[in-house]
């Protein structure tokens, strides 16, 4: 942890973005802190010059200390290259007493960061500018960190989907604005389960309307939160389960979504259901990591993959097909 002391403390900020932990204190009457957590969403957007950019939405948490007033400043994020060149990553974020009306001392401000696809590896810097009563501005660089940009790793929109998935989706795709997608509850391929019947049994869509539950009987169920109505289920109730058995749902690195029952040692090794979306050995299977599952407020659970060389378009590999209605095919994803 590193810190920088300049003046007295008034406001505390948390920048929610993946990266190293750094604490920055007392910048012109403000206190900033960068903390290591999960990026809300990262995708592709078009800028005015039609260049592709990495889009990252972050949350800026502001806390005002009691007894303070006359806050008037801006903060802006830049990418600083090795040669000293700077590219703006965000618009100016204006911070004043108006952010804390009605006695509220805490507010989360959503900030969109844009990383140009042509950018090289650089450092994120946060420039704080204090607005003085005489009209003069006093910019101060308060933090930097290294960020891996699109030239250092494959760009998802320029990656072909696995051949097996291409054969499944038969050309189906949808247009989803990056900001809309940032409101979805997303699940990425992993060796770890995303639901567990005993310790992490439920997730909800971002709007809170829909829940997905890994039940104690081995059934994976999507339902409306308000009414409890089931709109889709895996129909994987395990009649061979024993007392103490647990169940887990895993979006595997081979592209398959599998429900496992625990074995005698407590490990999840006994499969009881799958989505039948395996891409291993079918060509370009290593690209599975760019796919993702989305639990949506319309009740649908969808397996997406970015459509090649497009902006905000996604191939639909499989779905529960429960768009605001009960799914017509329980037990399957089609």
C-alpha beads as a LAMMPS data file, in Angstrom:
LAMMPS data file: protein, C-alpha beads

334 atoms
333 bonds

1 atom types
1 bond types

-500.0 500.0 xlo xhi
-500.0 500.0 ylo yhi
-500.0 500.0 zlo zhi

Masses

1 110.0

Atoms # bond

1 1 1 0.000 0.000 0.000
2 1 1 1.279 3.466 -0.882
3 1 1 -0.025 6.833 0.262
4 1 1 0.396 10.491 -0.634
5 1 1 -0.298 13.304 1.847
6 1 1 -1.095 16.812 0.619
7 1 1 -3.771 18.547 2.701
8 1 1 -6.689 17.910 5.073
9 1 1 -9.236 15.086 4.644
10 1 1 -12.781 15.821 3.447
11 1 1 -14.007 13.109 1.080
12 1 1 -13.126 9.456 0.551
13 1 1 -13.295 7.826 -2.880
14 1 1 -13.103 4.165 -3.869
15 1 1 -12.338 3.446 -7.517
16 1 1 -13.684 0.002 -8.286
17 1 1 -11.313 -1.492 -10.853
18 1 1 -9.079 -4.533 -11.023
19 1 1 -5.472 -3.841 -10.110
20 1 1 -3.064 -3.337 -7.284
21 1 1 -4.156 -1.827 -3.992
22 1 1 -3.084 1.767 -3.424
23 1 1 -4.202 4.302 -0.857
24 1 1 -3.908 8.032 -1.521
25 1 1 -4.612 10.487 1.253
26 1 1 -5.327 14.184 1.595
27 1 1 -5.295 15.642 -1.909
28 1 1 -6.416 19.289 -1.792
29 1 1 -9.027 18.573 0.827
30 1 1 -10.023 15.160 -0.599
31 1 1 -9.083 11.630 0.310
32 1 1 -8.869 9.026 -2.476
33 1 1 -8.467 5.265 -2.231
34 1 1 -8.089 2.714 -5.027
35 1 1 -9.145 -0.796 -4.057
36 1 1 -8.731 -4.191 -5.762
37 1 1 -12.086 -5.687 -6.772
38 1 1 -13.978 -6.840 -9.859
39 1 1 -14.591 -4.767 -12.973
40 1 1 -18.347 -4.427 -13.575
41 1 1 -18.056 -5.015 -17.329
42 1 1 -15.485 -4.910 -20.099
43 1 1 -16.457 -4.944 -23.779
44 1 1 -16.193 -3.026 -27.047
45 1 1 -17.641 0.334 -28.057
46 1 1 -17.237 2.698 -31.005
47 1 1 -15.713 6.125 -30.505
48 1 1 -16.436 9.190 -32.656
49 1 1 -13.461 8.382 -34.884
50 1 1 -14.811 4.818 -35.384
51 1 1 -11.849 3.273 -33.582
52 1 1 -12.550 0.324 -31.331
53 1 1 -12.000 0.911 -27.645
54 1 1 -11.977 -1.138 -24.483
55 1 1 -14.907 0.038 -22.373
56 1 1 -14.778 -0.386 -18.614
57 1 1 -17.448 0.866 -16.243
58 1 1 -16.241 1.527 -12.715
59 1 1 -17.859 2.768 -9.544
60 1 1 -16.511 5.833 -7.766
61 1 1 -17.602 5.837 -4.129
62 1 1 -17.612 9.253 -2.453
63 1 1 -17.953 9.735 1.311
64 1 1 -18.085 13.223 2.751
65 1 1 -16.835 13.781 6.260
66 1 1 -19.182 15.676 8.585
67 1 1 -18.670 19.415 8.990
68 1 1 -17.093 19.979 5.580
69 1 1 -18.357 22.327 2.848
70 1 1 -17.350 24.291 -0.254
71 1 1 -16.128 21.215 -2.126
72 1 1 -15.396 22.248 -5.725
73 1 1 -13.088 20.092 -7.827
74 1 1 -12.863 17.631 -10.714
75 1 1 -11.170 14.275 -11.191
76 1 1 -10.238 12.720 -14.535
77 1 1 -8.497 9.506 -15.520
78 1 1 -5.746 9.338 -18.166
79 1 1 -3.554 6.646 -19.694
80 1 1 0.060 7.831 -19.546
81 1 1 2.458 6.238 -22.056
82 1 1 6.140 5.567 -21.480
83 1 1 7.016 8.645 -23.576
84 1 1 4.876 10.867 -21.340
85 1 1 1.930 11.173 -23.749
86 1 1 -1.483 11.128 -22.112
87 1 1 -4.845 9.943 -23.417
88 1 1 -8.054 10.830 -21.587
89 1 1 -9.868 7.715 -20.329
90 1 1 -12.881 9.495 -18.860
91 1 1 -14.732 12.759 -18.935
92 1 1 -14.127 15.178 -16.090
93 1 1 -15.945 14.032 -12.966
94 1 1 -17.291 17.111 -11.191
95 1 1 -17.427 16.870 -7.415
96 1 1 -19.090 19.500 -5.268
97 1 1 -21.404 19.962 -2.307
98 1 1 -24.270 19.152 -4.711
99 1 1 -23.177 15.505 -4.659
100 1 1 -24.177 15.326 -1.006
101 1 1 -27.650 16.888 -0.834
102 1 1 -30.279 16.123 1.814
103 1 1 -27.692 15.178 4.381
104 1 1 -26.388 12.267 2.323
105 1 1 -22.704 11.670 3.058
106 1 1 -22.076 8.871 0.573
107 1 1 -22.653 8.465 -3.164
108 1 1 -21.518 6.028 -5.851
109 1 1 -20.765 7.673 -9.202
110 1 1 -20.545 5.400 -12.285
111 1 1 -17.593 6.323 -14.503
112 1 1 -16.963 5.024 -18.040
113 1 1 -13.298 4.514 -18.960
114 1 1 -12.333 4.175 -22.636
115 1 1 -9.088 2.426 -23.617
116 1 1 -8.215 3.014 -27.301
117 1 1 -7.454 -0.228 -29.116
118 1 1 -4.285 1.349 -30.543
119 1 1 -2.920 2.270 -27.117
120 1 1 0.242 0.683 -25.775
121 1 1 0.884 -0.485 -22.252
122 1 1 0.860 2.473 -19.893
123 1 1 -0.191 3.762 -16.502
124 1 1 -3.548 4.957 -15.308
125 1 1 -3.208 8.335 -13.659
126 1 1 -5.878 10.229 -11.778
127 1 1 -5.623 14.005 -12.116
128 1 1 -7.397 15.936 -9.390
129 1 1 -8.060 19.608 -10.127
130 1 1 -9.086 21.974 -7.360
131 1 1 -11.233 24.918 -8.453
132 1 1 -10.102 27.978 -6.514
133 1 1 -12.482 30.901 -5.741
134 1 1 -10.329 33.207 -7.894
135 1 1 -10.974 30.985 -10.934
136 1 1 -7.530 29.404 -11.026
137 1 1 -7.121 25.633 -11.332
138 1 1 -4.565 23.497 -9.526
139 1 1 -4.130 20.034 -11.119
140 1 1 -2.385 17.315 -9.127
141 1 1 -1.482 13.771 -10.297
142 1 1 -2.580 11.539 -7.446
143 1 1 -2.069 7.957 -8.646
144 1 1 -0.866 5.698 -11.431
145 1 1 -0.821 1.982 -12.168
146 1 1 0.020 -0.291 -15.115
147 1 1 -2.883 -1.443 -17.281
148 1 1 -2.803 -4.210 -19.903
149 1 1 -4.413 -2.761 -23.038
150 1 1 -5.814 -4.433 -26.148
151 1 1 -2.448 -4.616 -27.910
152 1 1 -1.150 -6.914 -25.160
153 1 1 -3.957 -9.516 -25.355
154 1 1 -6.440 -10.771 -27.968
155 1 1 -9.374 -8.453 -28.644
156 1 1 -12.647 -10.406 -28.034
157 1 1 -14.413 -8.920 -31.069
158 1 1 -11.596 -10.223 -33.312
159 1 1 -11.781 -13.798 -32.002
160 1 1 -13.686 -16.501 -33.915
161 1 1 -16.200 -18.501 -31.924
162 1 1 -15.532 -22.234 -31.463
163 1 1 -16.722 -24.246 -34.460
164 1 1 -19.001 -26.403 -32.303
165 1 1 -20.745 -23.282 -31.006
166 1 1 -21.055 -21.857 -34.527
167 1 1 -22.848 -25.059 -35.539
168 1 1 -25.190 -24.699 -32.557
169 1 1 -26.282 -21.084 -32.973
170 1 1 -27.019 -21.231 -36.735
171 1 1 -26.317 -17.530 -37.216
172 1 1 -28.443 -16.227 -34.352
173 1 1 -27.147 -13.001 -32.842
174 1 1 -28.439 -10.009 -30.914
175 1 1 -27.438 -6.362 -30.556
176 1 1 -26.730 -5.407 -26.944
177 1 1 -25.397 -1.972 -26.082
178 1 1 -22.339 -2.140 -23.833
179 1 1 -24.058 -0.150 -21.115
180 1 1 -27.062 -2.483 -21.191
181 1 1 -24.803 -5.518 -20.986
182 1 1 -23.130 -3.968 -17.957
183 1 1 -26.450 -4.435 -16.118
184 1 1 -26.524 -8.214 -16.738
185 1 1 -25.342 -10.765 -14.194
186 1 1 -22.458 -12.390 -16.119
187 1 1 -20.733 -15.745 -15.558
188 1 1 -17.397 -16.534 -17.207
189 1 1 -15.913 -20.010 -17.887
190 1 1 -13.989 -21.281 -14.872
191 1 1 -12.854 -24.365 -12.969
192 1 1 -14.954 -23.116 -10.044
193 1 1 -18.707 -23.484 -9.566
194 1 1 -20.916 -20.416 -9.873
195 1 1 -23.638 -21.953 -7.694
196 1 1 -23.484 -24.396 -4.791
197 1 1 -26.540 -25.923 -3.123
198 1 1 -25.206 -25.296 0.407
199 1 1 -22.953 -22.239 0.599
200 1 1 -23.692 -20.059 -2.448
201 1 1 -27.040 -21.301 -3.651
202 1 1 -28.558 -18.298 -5.465
203 1 1 -27.747 -15.458 -7.827
204 1 1 -30.092 -12.748 -9.078
205 1 1 -30.352 -10.724 -12.235
206 1 1 -28.918 -7.258 -11.833
207 1 1 -32.361 -5.680 -11.592
208 1 1 -33.363 -8.175 -8.905
209 1 1 -36.398 -9.503 -10.798
210 1 1 -35.102 -13.006 -11.515
211 1 1 -33.262 -15.536 -9.351
212 1 1 -31.373 -18.713 -10.213
213 1 1 -31.129 -21.274 -7.437
214 1 1 -29.107 -24.483 -7.054
215 1 1 -31.551 -26.490 -4.983
216 1 1 -30.768 -29.130 -2.371
217 1 1 -32.323 -31.794 -4.616
218 1 1 -29.984 -31.082 -7.560
219 1 1 -32.443 -29.044 -9.610
220 1 1 -31.270 -25.725 -11.097
221 1 1 -34.247 -23.359 -11.114
222 1 1 -34.941 -19.892 -12.559
223 1 1 -37.882 -18.080 -10.986
224 1 1 -39.503 -14.672 -10.596
225 1 1 -38.485 -13.090 -7.302
226 1 1 -41.805 -11.281 -6.758
227 1 1 -44.123 -14.220 -7.435
228 1 1 -41.933 -17.300 -7.024
229 1 1 -43.169 -18.556 -10.406
230 1 1 -40.676 -20.968 -11.988
231 1 1 -39.844 -19.944 -15.571
232 1 1 -37.223 -22.620 -16.272
233 1 1 -35.579 -25.583 -14.540
234 1 1 -32.910 -28.095 -15.487
235 1 1 -35.222 -30.942 -14.372
236 1 1 -32.197 -32.569 -12.761
237 1 1 -33.709 -33.684 -9.449
238 1 1 -31.342 -36.442 -8.279
239 1 1 -33.353 -39.312 -6.845
240 1 1 -30.119 -41.137 -5.987
241 1 1 -28.913 -38.405 -3.649
242 1 1 -27.936 -39.283 -0.103
243 1 1 -28.159 -37.241 3.051
244 1 1 -25.367 -34.672 3.042
245 1 1 -24.872 -34.695 -0.723
246 1 1 -24.229 -31.290 -2.263
247 1 1 -24.687 -30.025 -5.804
248 1 1 -22.809 -27.422 -7.838
249 1 1 -23.220 -25.776 -11.236
250 1 1 -20.017 -25.121 -13.190
251 1 1 -19.514 -23.247 -16.488
252 1 1 -16.512 -25.287 -17.528
253 1 1 -13.515 -24.182 -19.568
254 1 1 -14.599 -26.653 -22.275
255 1 1 -17.803 -24.626 -22.769
256 1 1 -20.200 -27.047 -21.095
257 1 1 -22.484 -26.083 -18.196
258 1 1 -22.592 -29.058 -15.826
259 1 1 -24.375 -29.848 -12.559
260 1 1 -22.344 -32.161 -10.327
261 1 1 -23.175 -34.130 -7.208
262 1 1 -20.494 -34.403 -4.527
263 1 1 -18.695 -37.723 -4.031
264 1 1 -17.792 -39.406 -0.732
265 1 1 -14.817 -37.058 -0.313
266 1 1 -16.992 -33.949 -0.824
267 1 1 -15.633 -33.106 -4.273
268 1 1 -17.974 -32.345 -7.175
269 1 1 -17.188 -35.224 -9.526
270 1 1 -20.513 -36.920 -10.364
271 1 1 -22.302 -35.219 -13.312
272 1 1 -26.116 -35.355 -13.301
273 1 1 -26.979 -32.765 -16.030
274 1 1 -25.308 -30.682 -18.729
275 1 1 -26.205 -28.073 -21.339
276 1 1 -24.418 -30.133 -24.033
277 1 1 -22.397 -27.134 -25.192
278 1 1 -18.925 -28.718 -25.092
279 1 1 -16.514 -27.129 -27.586
280 1 1 -13.378 -29.143 -26.785
281 1 1 -11.788 -30.779 -29.804
282 1 1 -14.179 -29.101 -32.205
283 1 1 -11.827 -26.377 -33.459
284 1 1 -10.900 -23.058 -31.829
285 1 1 -12.029 -24.541 -28.507
286 1 1 -9.458 -22.414 -26.670
287 1 1 -11.624 -19.405 -27.515
288 1 1 -14.311 -20.614 -25.092
289 1 1 -12.898 -18.206 -22.492
290 1 1 -14.374 -15.284 -24.466
291 1 1 -17.905 -16.645 -24.084
292 1 1 -20.143 -15.846 -21.132
293 1 1 -23.482 -16.665 -19.530
294 1 1 -25.980 -13.918 -18.710
295 1 1 -28.888 -14.092 -16.265
296 1 1 -31.272 -11.404 -17.513
297 1 1 -34.175 -9.499 -15.998
298 1 1 -36.482 -10.933 -18.692
299 1 1 -36.015 -14.389 -17.152
300 1 1 -33.685 -15.710 -19.830
301 1 1 -30.367 -17.456 -19.174
302 1 1 -28.186 -17.157 -22.273
303 1 1 -24.809 -18.383 -23.485
304 1 1 -23.259 -15.609 -25.625
305 1 1 -20.099 -15.219 -27.685
306 1 1 -18.912 -11.902 -29.245
307 1 1 -19.740 -11.722 -32.958
308 1 1 -16.611 -11.421 -35.072
309 1 1 -15.486 -7.896 -36.036
310 1 1 -18.643 -6.147 -34.831
311 1 1 -19.596 -3.641 -32.149
312 1 1 -22.001 -4.728 -29.394
313 1 1 -23.235 -7.820 -31.261
314 1 1 -23.255 -11.280 -29.679
315 1 1 -23.911 -14.767 -31.027
316 1 1 -26.605 -16.659 -29.110
317 1 1 -25.220 -20.176 -28.576
318 1 1 -27.891 -21.547 -26.235
319 1 1 -30.664 -20.083 -24.083
320 1 1 -33.507 -21.116 -21.794
321 1 1 -35.812 -19.158 -24.149
322 1 1 -37.764 -17.662 -21.239
323 1 1 -38.302 -14.117 -22.523
324 1 1 -40.887 -12.761 -20.076
325 1 1 -42.689 -16.126 -20.226
326 1 1 -42.290 -19.624 -18.891
327 1 1 -39.735 -21.460 -21.027
328 1 1 -41.206 -23.965 -23.496
329 1 1 -38.339 -26.411 -22.990
330 1 1 -37.631 -27.268 -19.374
331 1 1 -34.572 -29.438 -18.834
332 1 1 -32.771 -28.144 -21.929
333 1 1 -31.010 -25.091 -23.328
334 1 1 -31.601 -24.675 -27.074

Bonds

1 1 1 2
2 1 2 3
3 1 3 4
4 1 4 5
5 1 5 6
6 1 6 7
7 1 7 8
8 1 8 9
9 1 9 10
10 1 10 11
11 1 11 12
12 1 12 13
13 1 13 14
14 1 14 15
15 1 15 16
16 1 16 17
17 1 17 18
18 1 18 19
19 1 19 20
20 1 20 21
21 1 21 22
22 1 22 23
23 1 23 24
24 1 24 25
25 1 25 26
26 1 26 27
27 1 27 28
28 1 28 29
29 1 29 30
30 1 30 31
31 1 31 32
32 1 32 33
33 1 33 34
34 1 34 35
35 1 35 36
36 1 36 37
37 1 37 38
38 1 38 39
39 1 39 40
40 1 40 41
41 1 41 42
42 1 42 43
43 1 43 44
44 1 44 45
45 1 45 46
46 1 46 47
47 1 47 48
48 1 48 49
49 1 49 50
50 1 50 51
51 1 51 52
52 1 52 53
53 1 53 54
54 1 54 55
55 1 55 56
56 1 56 57
57 1 57 58
58 1 58 59
59 1 59 60
60 1 60 61
61 1 61 62
62 1 62 63
63 1 63 64
64 1 64 65
65 1 65 66
66 1 66 67
67 1 67 68
68 1 68 69
69 1 69 70
70 1 70 71
71 1 71 72
72 1 72 73
73 1 73 74
74 1 74 75
75 1 75 76
76 1 76 77
77 1 77 78
78 1 78 79
79 1 79 80
80 1 80 81
81 1 81 82
82 1 82 83
83 1 83 84
84 1 84 85
85 1 85 86
86 1 86 87
87 1 87 88
88 1 88 89
89 1 89 90
90 1 90 91
91 1 91 92
92 1 92 93
93 1 93 94
94 1 94 95
95 1 95 96
96 1 96 97
97 1 97 98
98 1 98 99
99 1 99 100
100 1 100 101
101 1 101 102
102 1 102 103
103 1 103 104
104 1 104 105
105 1 105 106
106 1 106 107
107 1 107 108
108 1 108 109
109 1 109 110
110 1 110 111
111 1 111 112
112 1 112 113
113 1 113 114
114 1 114 115
115 1 115 116
116 1 116 117
117 1 117 118
118 1 118 119
119 1 119 120
120 1 120 121
121 1 121 122
122 1 122 123
123 1 123 124
124 1 124 125
125 1 125 126
126 1 126 127
127 1 127 128
128 1 128 129
129 1 129 130
130 1 130 131
131 1 131 132
132 1 132 133
133 1 133 134
134 1 134 135
135 1 135 136
136 1 136 137
137 1 137 138
138 1 138 139
139 1 139 140
140 1 140 141
141 1 141 142
142 1 142 143
143 1 143 144
144 1 144 145
145 1 145 146
146 1 146 147
147 1 147 148
148 1 148 149
149 1 149 150
150 1 150 151
151 1 151 152
152 1 152 153
153 1 153 154
154 1 154 155
155 1 155 156
156 1 156 157
157 1 157 158
158 1 158 159
159 1 159 160
160 1 160 161
161 1 161 162
162 1 162 163
163 1 163 164
164 1 164 165
165 1 165 166
166 1 166 167
167 1 167 168
168 1 168 169
169 1 169 170
170 1 170 171
171 1 171 172
172 1 172 173
173 1 173 174
174 1 174 175
175 1 175 176
176 1 176 177
177 1 177 178
178 1 178 179
179 1 179 180
180 1 180 181
181 1 181 182
182 1 182 183
183 1 183 184
184 1 184 185
185 1 185 186
186 1 186 187
187 1 187 188
188 1 188 189
189 1 189 190
190 1 190 191
191 1 191 192
192 1 192 193
193 1 193 194
194 1 194 195
195 1 195 196
196 1 196 197
197 1 197 198
198 1 198 199
199 1 199 200
200 1 200 201
201 1 201 202
202 1 202 203
203 1 203 204
204 1 204 205
205 1 205 206
206 1 206 207
207 1 207 208
208 1 208 209
209 1 209 210
210 1 210 211
211 1 211 212
212 1 212 213
213 1 213 214
214 1 214 215
215 1 215 216
216 1 216 217
217 1 217 218
218 1 218 219
219 1 219 220
220 1 220 221
221 1 221 222
222 1 222 223
223 1 223 224
224 1 224 225
225 1 225 226
226 1 226 227
227 1 227 228
228 1 228 229
229 1 229 230
230 1 230 231
231 1 231 232
232 1 232 233
233 1 233 234
234 1 234 235
235 1 235 236
236 1 236 237
237 1 237 238
238 1 238 239
239 1 239 240
240 1 240 241
241 1 241 242
242 1 242 243
243 1 243 244
244 1 244 245
245 1 245 246
246 1 246 247
247 1 247 248
248 1 248 249
249 1 249 250
250 1 250 251
251 1 251 252
252 1 252 253
253 1 253 254
254 1 254 255
255 1 255 256
256 1 256 257
257 1 257 258
258 1 258 259
259 1 259 260
260 1 260 261
261 1 261 262
262 1 262 263
263 1 263 264
264 1 264 265
265 1 265 266
266 1 266 267
267 1 267 268
268 1 268 269
269 1 269 270
270 1 270 271
271 1 271 272
272 1 272 273
273 1 273 274
274 1 274 275
275 1 275 276
276 1 276 277
277 1 277 278
278 1 278 279
279 1 279 280
280 1 280 281
281 1 281 282
282 1 282 283
283 1 283 284
284 1 284 285
285 1 285 286
286 1 286 287
287 1 287 288
288 1 288 289
289 1 289 290
290 1 290 291
291 1 291 292
292 1 292 293
293 1 293 294
294 1 294 295
295 1 295 296
296 1 296 297
297 1 297 298
298 1 298 299
299 1 299 300
300 1 300 301
301 1 301 302
302 1 302 303
303 1 303 304
304 1 304 305
305 1 305 306
306 1 306 307
307 1 307 308
308 1 308 309
309 1 309 310
310 1 310 311
311 1 311 312
312 1 312 313
313 1 313 314
314 1 314 315
315 1 315 316
316 1 316 317
317 1 317 318
318 1 318 319
319 1 319 320
320 1 320 321
321 1 321 322
322 1 322 323
323 1 323 324
324 1 324 325
325 1 325 326
326 1 326 327
327 1 327 328
328 1 328 329
329 1 329 330
330 1 330 331
331 1 331 332
332 1 332 333
333 1 333 334
